[in-house]
Amino acid sequence: MKNWLIDEREHAHWSRPWEPMVNPECGIVVPPSPLGTWERQSLPLMVSRQYSILFEDFSDYFAYEMDEIGDTTLDQELDILDSLIGYRD
């Protein structure tokens, strides 16, 4: 999730295609160290097509693991992922 926020912020004004820093080959990279609380400006919510696909893949895996351990309290996380997957700006 942190990588998604960083990626979307960095590419908010790009008009050309770009690749997310999370991908099946490299996995999840460690994001750069966070800035201070007040060092970022707000942006409208955006979910690029690339991240929507990644969230969908992860959601399937997460749902499977949730069922395996029998923890239905994790449904709220799945709901958030589903909202992000279906979000269009």
N, CA, C and O atoms as a CHARMM CRD file, in Angstrom:
* protein
*
  356
    1    1 MET  N      0.83000  -1.17900   0.00000 PROA 1      0.00000
    2    1 MET  CA     0.00000   0.00000   0.00000 PROA 1      0.00000
    3    1 MET  C      0.88400   1.25600   0.00000 PROA 1      0.00000
    4    1 MET  O      0.60100   2.23400  -0.69100 PROA 1      0.00000
    5    2 LYS  N      1.95200   1.20000   0.78700 PROA 2      0.00000
    6    2 LYS  CA     2.83200   2.36500   0.85200 PROA 2      0.00000
    7    2 LYS  C      3.47800   2.62000  -0.51700 PROA 2      0.00000
    8    2 LYS  O      3.58300   3.76500  -0.95500 PROA 2      0.00000
    9    3 ASN  N      3.90900   1.54100  -1.18600 PROA 3      0.00000
   10    3 ASN  CA     4.49700   1.69200  -2.52000 PROA 3      0.00000
   11    3 ASN  C      3.49800   2.29400  -3.49700 PROA 3      0.00000
   12    3 ASN  O      3.85600   3.14000  -4.31700 PROA 3      0.00000
   13    4 TRP  N      2.23900   1.85700  -3.40900 PROA 4      0.00000
   14    4 TRP  CA     1.20000   2.40200  -4.29000 PROA 4      0.00000
   15    4 TRP  C      1.06300   3.90600  -4.07700 PROA 4      0.00000
   16    4 TRP  O      1.03100   4.66500  -5.04500 PROA 4      0.00000
   17    5 LEU  N      0.98200   4.34600  -2.82000 PROA 5      0.00000
   18    5 LEU  CA     0.84400   5.77900  -2.54300 PROA 5      0.00000
   19    5 LEU  C      2.02400   6.56900  -3.08800 PROA 5      0.00000
   20    5 LEU  O      1.84600   7.63500  -3.67700 PROA 5      0.00000
   21    6 ILE  N      3.23000   6.04500  -2.89000 PROA 6      0.00000
   22    6 ILE  CA     4.42800   6.73400  -3.38600 PROA 6      0.00000
   23    6 ILE  C      4.42500   6.77700  -4.90800 PROA 6      0.00000
   24    6 ILE  O      4.67500   7.82800  -5.49700 PROA 6      0.00000
   25    7 ASP  N      4.14500   5.64600  -5.55000 PROA 7      0.00000
   26    7 ASP  CA     4.12500   5.58500  -7.01800 PROA 7      0.00000
   27    7 ASP  C      3.08900   6.52900  -7.61600 PROA 7      0.00000
   28    7 ASP  O      3.39800   7.29200  -8.53100 PROA 7      0.00000
   29    8 GLU  N      1.87100   6.48200  -7.10600 PROA 8      0.00000
   30    8 GLU  CA     0.81500   7.33500  -7.66800 PROA 8      0.00000
   31    8 GLU  C      1.16500   8.80800  -7.49900 PROA 8      0.00000
   32    8 GLU  O      0.91000   9.61200  -8.39500 PROA 8      0.00000
   33    9 ARG  N      1.74200   9.16400  -6.36800 PROA 9      0.00000
   34    9 ARG  CA     2.12800  10.55700  -6.13100 PROA 9      0.00000
   35    9 ARG  C      3.21300  10.99200  -7.12400 PROA 9      0.00000
   36    9 ARG  O      3.14000  12.08400  -7.68800 PROA 9      0.00000
   37   10 GLU  N      4.21500  10.13400  -7.33400 PROA 10     0.00000
   38   10 GLU  CA     5.30900  10.48000  -8.24600 PROA 10     0.00000
   39   10 GLU  C      4.84000  10.60400  -9.69200 PROA 10     0.00000
   40   10 GLU  O      5.39600  11.39200 -10.45700 PROA 10     0.00000
   41   11 HSD  N      3.82800   9.83900 -10.07100 PROA 11     0.00000
   42   11 HSD  CA     3.39900   9.80200 -11.46600 PROA 11     0.00000
   43   11 HSD  C      2.07900  10.52900 -11.70000 PROA 11     0.00000
   44   11 HSD  O      1.45200  10.34800 -12.74300 PROA 11     0.00000
   45   12 ALA  N      1.65700  11.33800 -10.75600 PROA 12     0.00000
   46   12 ALA  CA     0.35700  12.01800 -10.84300 PROA 12     0.00000
   47   12 ALA  C      0.24400  12.90500 -12.08200 PROA 12     0.00000
   48   12 ALA  O     -0.84800  13.06100 -12.62900 PROA 12     0.00000
   49   13 HSD  N      1.33000  13.47200 -12.51900 PROA 13     0.00000
   50   13 HSD  CA     1.27300  14.41900 -13.63300 PROA 13     0.00000
   51   13 HSD  C      1.91500  13.88400 -14.91200 PROA 13     0.00000
   52   13 HSD  O      2.10800  14.63200 -15.87100 PROA 13     0.00000
   53   14 TRP  N      2.24500  12.60300 -14.92800 PROA 14     0.00000
   54   14 TRP  CA     2.82700  11.99800 -16.12500 PROA 14     0.00000
   55   14 TRP  C      1.72300  11.66000 -17.10600 PROA 14     0.00000
   56   14 TRP  O      0.66400  11.17100 -16.71200 PROA 14     0.00000
   57   15 SER  N      1.96200  11.91300 -18.36700 PROA 15     0.00000
   58   15 SER  CA     0.98400  11.53000 -19.38400 PROA 15     0.00000
   59   15 SER  C      1.41900  10.25500 -20.11300 PROA 15     0.00000
   60   15 SER  O      0.61000   9.62900 -20.79700 PROA 15     0.00000
   61   16 ARG  N      2.66700   9.87600 -19.97300 PROA 16     0.00000
   62   16 ARG  CA     3.15000   8.66800 -20.64800 PROA 16     0.00000
   63   16 ARG  C      2.97100   7.45300 -19.73500 PROA 16     0.00000
   64   16 ARG  O      2.83800   7.60000 -18.52000 PROA 16     0.00000
   65   17 PRO  N      2.96900   6.26900 -20.31600 PROA 17     0.00000
   66   17 PRO  CA     2.85200   5.06000 -19.48400 PROA 17     0.00000
   67   17 PRO  C      4.06400   4.90900 -18.56500 PROA 17     0.00000
   68   17 PRO  O      5.16400   5.34500 -18.90300 PROA 17     0.00000
   69   18 TRP  N      3.86500   4.31100 -17.44300 PROA 18     0.00000
   70   18 TRP  CA     4.93500   4.04500 -16.49200 PROA 18     0.00000
   71   18 TRP  C      4.68100   2.70500 -15.82700 PROA 18     0.00000
   72   18 TRP  O      3.56600   2.18500 -15.86100 PROA 18     0.00000
   73   19 GLU  N      5.70900   2.15700 -15.22800 PROA 19     0.00000
   74   19 GLU  CA     5.61000   0.86600 -14.55800 PROA 19     0.00000
   75   19 GLU  C      5.69700   1.07100 -13.04700 PROA 19     0.00000
   76   19 GLU  O      6.54300   1.83200 -12.57700 PROA 19     0.00000
   77   20 PRO  N      4.84300   0.40900 -12.28700 PROA 20     0.00000
   78   20 PRO  CA     4.91200   0.53100 -10.83200 PROA 20     0.00000
   79   20 PRO  C      6.21300  -0.03600 -10.27900 PROA 20     0.00000
   80   20 PRO  O      6.84000  -0.88700 -10.90900 PROA 20     0.00000
   81   21 MET  N      6.62100   0.43700  -9.09400 PROA 21     0.00000
   82   21 MET  CA     7.83600  -0.09700  -8.49500 PROA 21     0.00000
   83   21 MET  C      7.61200  -1.49100  -7.91500 PROA 21     0.00000
   84   21 MET  O      8.57800  -2.16800  -7.56400 PROA 21     0.00000
   85   22 VAL  N      6.36000  -1.93400  -7.80700 PROA 22     0.00000
   86   22 VAL  CA     6.03200  -3.29400  -7.37800 PROA 22     0.00000
   87   22 VAL  C      5.69900  -4.09500  -8.62700 PROA 22     0.00000
   88   22 VAL  O      4.85700  -3.68700  -9.42600 PROA 22     0.00000
   89   23 ASN  N      6.35600  -5.22800  -8.79400 PROA 23     0.00000
   90   23 ASN  CA     6.05700  -6.07700  -9.94500 PROA 23     0.00000
   91   23 ASN  C      6.37600  -7.52700  -9.60900 PROA 23     0.00000
   92   23 ASN  O      7.08000  -7.79800  -8.63600 PROA 23     0.00000
   93   24 PRO  N      5.86100  -8.46100 -10.40700 PROA 24     0.00000
   94   24 PRO  CA     6.07500  -9.88300 -10.10000 PROA 24     0.00000
   95   24 PRO  C      7.53900 -10.31700 -10.11900 PROA 24     0.00000
   96   24 PRO  O      7.90600 -11.26500  -9.42600 PROA 24     0.00000
   97   25 GLU  N      8.37800  -9.64000 -10.90100 PROA 25     0.00000
   98   25 GLU  CA     9.78100 -10.03400 -10.98900 PROA 25     0.00000
   99   25 GLU  C     10.57500  -9.61200  -9.75300 PROA 25     0.00000
  100   25 GLU  O     11.34300 -10.40000  -9.20300 PROA 25     0.00000
  101   26 CYS  N     10.38400  -8.36100  -9.32100 PROA 26     0.00000
  102   26 CYS  CA    11.16200  -7.82100  -8.19900 PROA 26     0.00000
  103   26 CYS  C     10.42500  -7.90100  -6.87400 PROA 26     0.00000
  104   26 CYS  O     11.04900  -7.84500  -5.81400 PROA 26     0.00000
  105   27 GLY  N      9.11700  -8.03100  -6.92000 PROA 27     0.00000
  106   27 GLY  CA     8.33800  -8.05100  -5.67900 PROA 27     0.00000
  107   27 GLY  C      8.14900  -6.65000  -5.12900 PROA 27     0.00000
  108   27 GLY  O      8.07500  -5.67400  -5.87500 PROA 27     0.00000
  109   28 ILE  N      8.07400  -6.57200  -3.82800 PROA 28     0.00000
  110   28 ILE  CA     7.85600  -5.29000  -3.15800 PROA 28     0.00000
  111   28 ILE  C      9.20600  -4.73700  -2.73500 PROA 28     0.00000
  112   28 ILE  O      9.94300  -5.38700  -1.99400 PROA 28     0.00000
  113   29 VAL  N      9.52800  -3.54800  -3.20100 PROA 29     0.00000
  114   29 VAL  CA    10.78800  -2.91600  -2.83100 PROA 29     0.00000
  115   29 VAL  C     10.57800  -2.07800  -1.57800 PROA 29     0.00000
  116   29 VAL  O      9.46000  -1.65800  -1.27600 PROA 29     0.00000
  117   30 VAL  N     11.65100  -1.84400  -0.86300 PROA 30     0.00000
  118   30 VAL  CA    11.57100  -0.99500   0.31900 PROA 30     0.00000
  119   30 VAL  C     11.44600   0.44200  -0.15800 PROA 30     0.00000
  120   30 VAL  O     12.32200   0.93400  -0.86900 PROA 30     0.00000
  121   31 PRO  N     10.35800   1.13000   0.22500 PROA 31     0.00000
  122   31 PRO  CA    10.19200   2.50800  -0.22900 PROA 31     0.00000
  123   31 PRO  C     11.20600   3.43400   0.43400 PROA 31     0.00000
  124   31 PRO  O     11.77400   3.10200   1.47500 PROA 31     0.00000
  125   32 PRO  N     11.42700   4.59400  -0.17400 PROA 32     0.00000
  126   32 PRO  CA    12.35300   5.54700   0.43200 PROA 32     0.00000
  127   32 PRO  C     11.86700   5.95700   1.82000 PROA 32     0.00000
  128   32 PRO  O     10.68100   5.85800   2.13300 PROA 32     0.00000
  129   33 SER  N     12.79800   6.41300   2.63800 PROA 33     0.00000
  130   33 SER  CA    12.41700   6.80400   3.99500 PROA 33     0.00000
  131   33 SER  C     11.36300   7.90900   3.95000 PROA 33     0.00000
  132   33 SER  O     11.41500   8.79100   3.09300 PROA 33     0.00000
  133   34 PRO  N     10.40200   7.85600   4.88400 PROA 34     0.00000
  134   34 PRO  CA     9.29300   8.80900   4.84700 PROA 34     0.00000
  135   34 PRO  C      9.72500  10.22900   5.18200 PROA 34     0.00000
  136   34 PRO  O     10.68700  10.45400   5.91600 PROA 34     0.00000
  137   35 LEU  N      9.00000  11.15600   4.63600 PROA 35     0.00000
  138   35 LEU  CA     9.22100  12.56100   4.94800 PROA 35     0.00000
  139   35 LEU  C      8.47200  12.90000   6.22300 PROA 35     0.00000
  140   35 LEU  O      7.72700  12.07700   6.75500 PROA 35     0.00000
  141   36 GLY  N      8.67300  14.10000   6.70400 PROA 36     0.00000
  142   36 GLY  CA     7.95900  14.55200   7.88800 PROA 36     0.00000
  143   36 GLY  C      6.46700  14.66300   7.63000 PROA 36     0.00000
  144   36 GLY  O      6.01700  14.63300   6.48400 PROA 36     0.00000
  145   37 THR  N      5.71400  14.78900   8.69600 PROA 37     0.00000
  146   37 THR  CA     4.25500  14.81000   8.63000 PROA 37     0.00000
  147   37 THR  C      3.71600  15.87100   7.68100 PROA 37     0.00000
  148   37 THR  O      2.74400  15.61000   6.97100 PROA 37     0.00000
  149   38 TRP  N      4.29700  17.02700   7.64500 PROA 38     0.00000
  150   38 TRP  CA     3.73500  18.15100   6.88900 PROA 38     0.00000
  151   38 TRP  C      4.44000  18.38400   5.55800 PROA 38     0.00000
  152   38 TRP  O      4.22800  19.43200   4.94800 PROA 38     0.00000
  153   39 GLU  N      5.25400  17.47300   5.08800 PROA 39     0.00000
  154   39 GLU  CA     6.04100  17.69600   3.88300 PROA 39     0.00000
  155   39 GLU  C      5.38800  17.20700   2.59900 PROA 39     0.00000
  156   39 GLU  O      6.02200  17.22100   1.54400 PROA 39     0.00000
  157   40 ARG  N      4.13800  16.77600   2.66600 PROA 40     0.00000
  158   40 ARG  CA     3.43800  16.31400   1.46500 PROA 40     0.00000
  159   40 ARG  C      2.15500  17.09800   1.28200 PROA 40     0.00000
  160   40 ARG  O      1.49200  17.47600   2.24800 PROA 40     0.00000
  161   41 GLN  N      1.82100  17.33100   0.04600 PROA 41     0.00000
  162   41 GLN  CA     0.55800  17.97800  -0.27600 PROA 41     0.00000
  163   41 GLN  C     -0.49000  16.91300  -0.56100 PROA 41     0.00000
  164   41 GLN  O     -0.16100  15.81600  -1.01400 PROA 41     0.00000
  165   42 SER  N     -1.73300  17.23200  -0.29800 PROA 42     0.00000
  166   42 SER  CA    -2.82400  16.29700  -0.59200 PROA 42     0.00000
  167   42 SER  C     -3.02600  16.18300  -2.09300 PROA 42     0.00000
  168   42 SER  O     -2.83400  17.14400  -2.83800 PROA 42     0.00000
  169   43 LEU  N     -3.41600  14.99700  -2.51900 PROA 43     0.00000
  170   43 LEU  CA    -3.78600  14.74600  -3.90800 PROA 43     0.00000
  171   43 LEU  C     -5.09800  13.98600  -3.91100 PROA 43     0.00000
  172   43 LEU  O     -5.39700  13.26200  -2.96100 PROA 43     0.00000
  173   44 PRO  N     -5.88000  14.14000  -4.96000 PROA 44     0.00000
  174   44 PRO  CA    -7.09300  13.32500  -5.05700 PROA 44     0.00000
  175   44 PRO  C     -6.71000  11.84300  -5.16900 PROA 44     0.00000
  176   44 PRO  O     -5.63300  11.50200  -5.65800 PROA 44     0.00000
  177   45 LEU  N     -7.60100  10.98500  -4.71100 PROA 45     0.00000
  178   45 LEU  CA    -7.34900   9.55000  -4.80400 PROA 45     0.00000
  179   45 LEU  C     -7.23600   9.13700  -6.26100 PROA 45     0.00000
  180   45 LEU  O     -8.06800   9.51600  -7.08500 PROA 45     0.00000
  181   46 MET  N     -6.20400   8.35600  -6.58100 PROA 46     0.00000
  182   46 MET  CA    -6.04000   7.80600  -7.91900 PROA 46     0.00000
  183   46 MET  C     -5.50300   6.39100  -7.78700 PROA 46     0.00000
  184   46 MET  O     -4.65400   6.10400  -6.94400 PROA 46     0.00000
  185   47 VAL  N     -6.01400   5.52000  -8.63500 PROA 47     0.00000
  186   47 VAL  CA    -5.52300   4.14800  -8.70300 PROA 47     0.00000
  187   47 VAL  C     -5.28500   3.85700 -10.17800 PROA 47     0.00000
  188   47 VAL  O     -6.22800   3.70400 -10.95400 PROA 47     0.00000
  189   48 SER  N     -4.01800   3.78400 -10.55000 PROA 48     0.00000
  190   48 SER  CA    -3.68600   3.51600 -11.94700 PROA 48     0.00000
  191   48 SER  C     -4.09200   2.09300 -12.30900 PROA 48     0.00000
  192   48 SER  O     -4.29900   1.25200 -11.43400 PROA 48     0.00000
  193   49 ARG  N     -4.20300   1.83800 -13.58900 PROA 49     0.00000
  194   49 ARG  CA    -4.57300   0.50200 -14.06900 PROA 49     0.00000
  195   49 ARG  C     -3.55800  -0.53600 -13.58900 PROA 49     0.00000
  196   49 ARG  O     -3.92800  -1.65200 -13.22200 PROA 49     0.00000
  197   50 GLN  N     -2.26300  -0.15700 -13.59500 PROA 50     0.00000
  198   50 GLN  CA    -1.22500  -1.08800 -13.16800 PROA 50     0.00000
  199   50 GLN  C     -1.43500  -1.52700 -11.72000 PROA 50     0.00000
  200   50 GLN  O     -1.31900  -2.70800 -11.39400 PROA 50     0.00000
  201   51 TYR  N     -1.74700  -0.55800 -10.85600 PROA 51     0.00000
  202   51 TYR  CA    -1.94900  -0.90800  -9.45000 PROA 51     0.00000
  203   51 TYR  C     -3.27600  -1.61300  -9.23300 PROA 51     0.00000
  204   51 TYR  O     -3.38400  -2.45200  -8.33800 PROA 51     0.00000
  205   52 SER  N     -4.27000  -1.30100 -10.01500 PROA 52     0.00000
  206   52 SER  CA    -5.54100  -2.00800  -9.91200 PROA 52     0.00000
  207   52 SER  C     -5.32700  -3.50200 -10.16900 PROA 52     0.00000
  208   52 SER  O     -5.89800  -4.34500  -9.47800 PROA 52     0.00000
  209   53 ILE  N     -4.50700  -3.81600 -11.16000 PROA 53     0.00000
  210   53 ILE  CA    -4.18900  -5.21400 -11.47500 PROA 53     0.00000
  211   53 ILE  C     -3.41600  -5.86500 -10.32400 PROA 53     0.00000
  212   53 ILE  O     -3.71200  -6.99300  -9.93000 PROA 53     0.00000
  213   54 LEU  N     -2.42300  -5.14600  -9.79000 PROA 54     0.00000
  214   54 LEU  CA    -1.65400  -5.68300  -8.66400 PROA 54     0.00000
  215   54 LEU  C     -2.54600  -5.90800  -7.44500 PROA 54     0.00000
  216   54 LEU  O     -2.43700  -6.93500  -6.77500 PROA 54     0.00000
  217   55 PHE  N     -3.42900  -4.94800  -7.15800 PROA 55     0.00000
  218   55 PHE  CA    -4.34500  -5.10000  -6.02100 PROA 55     0.00000
  219   55 PHE  C     -5.27600  -6.29000  -6.22600 PROA 55     0.00000
  220   55 PHE  O     -5.58800  -7.00700  -5.27600 PROA 55     0.00000
  221   56 GLU  N     -5.71800  -6.49900  -7.45800 PROA 56     0.00000
  222   56 GLU  CA    -6.61100  -7.61900  -7.74200 PROA 56     0.00000
  223   56 GLU  C     -5.89800  -8.95800  -7.51200 PROA 56     0.00000
  224   56 GLU  O     -6.46000  -9.87500  -6.91400 PROA 56     0.00000
  225   57 ASP  N     -4.66500  -9.05600  -7.99100 PROA 57     0.00000
  226   57 ASP  CA    -3.88100 -10.27600  -7.76900 PROA 57     0.00000
  227   57 ASP  C     -3.66200 -10.51800  -6.27700 PROA 57     0.00000
  228   57 ASP  O     -3.82100 -11.63700  -5.78700 PROA 57     0.00000
  229   58 PHE  N     -3.29500  -9.45500  -5.56300 PROA 58     0.00000
  230   58 PHE  CA    -3.04900  -9.60200  -4.13400 PROA 58     0.00000
  231   58 PHE  C     -4.33300  -9.93200  -3.38400 PROA 58     0.00000
  232   58 PHE  O     -4.30900 -10.70600  -2.42800 PROA 58     0.00000
  233   59 SER  N     -5.44600  -9.35700  -3.80400 PROA 59     0.00000
  234   59 SER  CA    -6.73100  -9.60700  -3.15700 PROA 59     0.00000
  235   59 SER  C     -7.09800 -11.08800  -3.23000 PROA 59     0.00000
  236   59 SER  O     -7.57600 -11.65900  -2.25000 PROA 59     0.00000
  237   60 ASP  N     -6.87800 -11.70500  -4.38200 PROA 60     0.00000
  238   60 ASP  CA    -7.14800 -13.13900  -4.53100 PROA 60     0.00000
  239   60 ASP  C     -6.29500 -13.95900  -3.55900 PROA 60     0.00000
  240   60 ASP  O     -6.78900 -14.86700  -2.89000 PROA 60     0.00000
  241   61 TYR  N     -5.01800 -13.62200  -3.49800 PROA 61     0.00000
  242   61 TYR  CA    -4.10000 -14.31600  -2.59100 PROA 61     0.00000
  243   61 TYR  C     -4.50800 -14.08700  -1.13500 PROA 61     0.00000
  244   61 TYR  O     -4.53400 -15.02300  -0.33600 PROA 61     0.00000
  245   62 PHE  N     -4.82300 -12.84400  -0.80000 PROA 62     0.00000
  246   62 PHE  CA    -5.20200 -12.48100   0.56400 PROA 62     0.00000
  247   62 PHE  C     -6.46600 -13.22500   0.99300 PROA 62     0.00000
  248   62 PHE  O     -6.54300 -13.73100   2.11200 PROA 62     0.00000
  249   63 ALA  N     -7.45700 -13.29000   0.09900 PROA 63     0.00000
  250   63 ALA  CA    -8.70900 -13.99400   0.40100 PROA 63     0.00000
  251   63 ALA  C     -8.44200 -15.48000   0.64500 PROA 63     0.00000
  252   63 ALA  O     -9.01900 -16.07800   1.55300 PROA 63     0.00000
  253   64 TYR  N     -7.57600 -16.06700  -0.16100 PROA 64     0.00000
  254   64 TYR  CA    -7.22200 -17.47900   0.01700 PROA 64     0.00000
  255   64 TYR  C     -6.57700 -17.69900   1.38600 PROA 64     0.00000
  256   64 TYR  O     -6.96300 -18.60700   2.12200 PROA 64     0.00000
  257   65 GLU  N     -5.59600 -16.86600   1.71800 PROA 65     0.00000
  258   65 GLU  CA    -4.90400 -17.00400   3.00200 PROA 65     0.00000
  259   65 GLU  C     -5.85500 -16.74600   4.17100 PROA 65     0.00000
  260   65 GLU  O     -5.76300 -17.40900   5.20400 PROA 65     0.00000
  261   66 MET  N     -6.75900 -15.79300   4.01400 PROA 66     0.00000
  262   66 MET  CA    -7.74100 -15.49000   5.04600 PROA 66     0.00000
  263   66 MET  C     -8.61300 -16.71500   5.31600 PROA 66     0.00000
  264   66 MET  O     -8.88500 -17.05000   6.46900 PROA 66     0.00000
  265   67 ASP  N     -9.04500 -17.37600   4.25200 PROA 67     0.00000
  266   67 ASP  CA    -9.84400 -18.59400   4.39700 PROA 67     0.00000
  267   67 ASP  C     -9.03600 -19.72100   5.04600 PROA 67     0.00000
  268   67 ASP  O     -9.55100 -20.46800   5.87800 PROA 67     0.00000
  269   68 GLU  N     -7.77300 -19.83000   4.65700 PROA 68     0.00000
  270   68 GLU  CA    -6.92000 -20.88700   5.21000 PROA 68     0.00000
  271   68 GLU  C     -6.76600 -20.76700   6.72400 PROA 68     0.00000
  272   68 GLU  O     -6.76900 -21.77500   7.43200 PROA 68     0.00000
  273   69 ILE  N     -6.63200 -19.53900   7.22200 PROA 69     0.00000
  274   69 ILE  CA    -6.45200 -19.36700   8.66800 PROA 69     0.00000
  275   69 ILE  C     -7.78400 -19.15300   9.38200 PROA 69     0.00000
  276   69 ILE  O     -7.83300 -19.11600  10.61200 PROA 69     0.00000
  277   70 GLY  N     -8.85600 -19.01300   8.61600 PROA 70     0.00000
  278   70 GLY  CA   -10.18500 -18.87500   9.20200 PROA 70     0.00000
  279   70 GLY  C    -10.41400 -17.56400   9.92800 PROA 70     0.00000
  280   70 GLY  O    -11.14600 -17.52800  10.91700 PROA 70     0.00000
  281   71 ASP  N     -9.80600 -16.48800   9.45800 PROA 71     0.00000
  282   71 ASP  CA    -9.93700 -15.18000  10.11300 PROA 71     0.00000
  283   71 ASP  C    -10.83600 -14.26200   9.29500 PROA 71     0.00000
  284   71 ASP  O    -10.37100 -13.57100   8.38800 PROA 71     0.00000
  285   72 THR  N    -12.11400 -14.26000   9.61800 PROA 72     0.00000
  286   72 THR  CA   -13.06800 -13.43000   8.87000 PROA 72     0.00000
  287   72 THR  C    -12.98100 -11.95800   9.24200 PROA 72     0.00000
  288   72 THR  O    -13.59100 -11.12200   8.57600 PROA 72     0.00000
  289   73 THR  N    -12.23000 -11.61900  10.30100 PROA 73     0.00000
  290   73 THR  CA   -12.08700 -10.20000  10.65000 PROA 73     0.00000
  291   73 THR  C    -11.27100  -9.45800   9.59600 PROA 73     0.00000
  292   73 THR  O    -11.26800  -8.22700   9.56500 PROA 73     0.00000
  293   74 LEU  N    -10.58400 -10.19800   8.73900 PROA 74     0.00000
  294   74 LEU  CA    -9.79100  -9.56700   7.68100 PROA 74     0.00000
  295   74 LEU  C    -10.64500  -9.12800   6.49900 PROA 74     0.00000
  296   74 LEU  O    -10.12100  -8.58100   5.52900 PROA 74     0.00000
  297   75 ASP  N    -11.95300  -9.36100   6.56700 PROA 75     0.00000
  298   75 ASP  CA   -12.85400  -8.91300   5.50000 PROA 75     0.00000
  299   75 ASP  C    -12.76300  -7.41400   5.26000 PROA 75     0.00000
  300   75 ASP  O    -12.92800  -6.95400   4.13000 PROA 75     0.00000
  301   76 GLN  N    -12.49900  -6.64600   6.32000 PROA 76     0.00000
  302   76 GLN  CA   -12.42300  -5.19200   6.14700 PROA 76     0.00000
  303   76 GLN  C    -11.25900  -4.80500   5.23100 PROA 76     0.00000
  304   76 GLN  O    -11.36700  -3.85600   4.45500 PROA 76     0.00000
  305   77 GLU  N    -10.16000  -5.53200   5.32000 PROA 77     0.00000
  306   77 GLU  CA    -9.03400  -5.26800   4.42400 PROA 77     0.00000
  307   77 GLU  C     -9.39600  -5.62300   2.98400 PROA 77     0.00000
  308   77 GLU  O     -9.02600  -4.91000   2.05100 PROA 77     0.00000
  309   78 LEU  N    -10.12100  -6.72900   2.80900 PROA 78     0.00000
  310   78 LEU  CA   -10.57700  -7.10200   1.46400 PROA 78     0.00000
  311   78 LEU  C    -11.52600  -6.05500   0.90100 PROA 78     0.00000
  312   78 LEU  O    -11.48100  -5.75500  -0.29200 PROA 78     0.00000
  313   79 ASP  N    -12.38600  -5.49600   1.74800 PROA 79     0.00000
  314   79 ASP  CA   -13.30000  -4.44500   1.30200 PROA 79     0.00000
  315   79 ASP  C    -12.53400  -3.22500   0.79800 PROA 79     0.00000
  316   79 ASP  O    -12.90200  -2.62300  -0.21000 PROA 79     0.00000
  317   80 ILE  N    -11.47200  -2.86800   1.50600 PROA 80     0.00000
  318   80 ILE  CA   -10.64800  -1.72600   1.07900 PROA 80     0.00000
  319   80 ILE  C     -9.98600  -2.03500  -0.25700 PROA 80     0.00000
  320   80 ILE  O     -9.99200  -1.20000  -1.16200 PROA 80     0.00000
  321   81 LEU  N     -9.41600  -3.23000  -0.38500 PROA 81     0.00000
  322   81 LEU  CA    -8.79600  -3.61800  -1.65500 PROA 81     0.00000
  323   81 LEU  C     -9.81500  -3.59100  -2.78900 PROA 81     0.00000
  324   81 LEU  O     -9.51500  -3.09900  -3.87700 PROA 81     0.00000
  325   82 ASP  N    -11.01500  -4.11500  -2.54800 PROA 82     0.00000
  326   82 ASP  CA   -12.05800  -4.10900  -3.57700 PROA 82     0.00000
  327   82 ASP  C    -12.43000  -2.68900  -3.98200 PROA 82     0.00000
  328   82 ASP  O    -12.66800  -2.41700  -5.15900 PROA 82     0.00000
  329   83 SER  N    -12.47900  -1.78400  -3.00800 PROA 83     0.00000
  330   83 SER  CA   -12.78200  -0.38200  -3.32000 PROA 83     0.00000
  331   83 SER  C    -11.69700   0.22600  -4.20100 PROA 83     0.00000
  332   83 SER  O    -11.98900   0.95300  -5.15100 PROA 83     0.00000
  333   84 LEU  N    -10.44400  -0.08000  -3.87700 PROA 84     0.00000
  334   84 LEU  CA    -9.33300   0.45500  -4.66600 PROA 84     0.00000
  335   84 LEU  C     -9.30100  -0.16100  -6.06000 PROA 84     0.00000
  336   84 LEU  O     -9.01200   0.52900  -7.03700 PROA 84     0.00000
  337   85 ILE  N     -9.59600  -1.45900  -6.15700 PROA 85     0.00000
  338   85 ILE  CA    -9.60600  -2.13600  -7.45500 PROA 85     0.00000
  339   85 ILE  C    -10.65300  -1.51600  -8.36800 PROA 85     0.00000
  340   85 ILE  O    -10.40100  -1.32000  -9.55700 PROA 85     0.00000
  341   86 GLY  N    -11.81800  -1.20600  -7.82700 PROA 86     0.00000
  342   86 GLY  CA   -12.91500  -0.67400  -8.63300 PROA 86     0.00000
  343   86 GLY  C    -12.91600   0.82900  -8.78600 PROA 86     0.00000
  344   86 GLY  O    -13.78500   1.38300  -9.45900 PROA 86     0.00000
  345   87 TYR  N    -11.94600   1.50600  -8.16600 PROA 87     0.00000
  346   87 TYR  CA   -11.94200   2.97200  -8.20100 PROA 87     0.00000
  347   87 TYR  C    -11.47700   3.48900  -9.55400 PROA 87     0.00000
  348   87 TYR  O    -10.48300   3.01500 -10.10300 PROA 87     0.00000
  349   88 ARG  N    -12.17900   4.42900 -10.06800 PROA 88     0.00000
  350   88 ARG  CA   -11.78000   5.12600 -11.30600 PROA 88     0.00000
  351   88 ARG  C    -11.84300   6.61700 -11.03200 PROA 88     0.00000
  352   88 ARG  O    -12.86300   7.14000 -10.58200 PROA 88     0.00000
  353   89 ASP  N    -10.74000   7.28900 -11.31000 PROA 89     0.00000
  354   89 ASP  CA   -10.70600   8.74000 -11.06600 PROA 89     0.00000
  355   89 ASP  C    -11.32000   9.52400 -12.17800 PROA 89     0.00000
  356   89 ASP  O    -11.36500  10.75300 -12.11600 PROA 89     0.00000
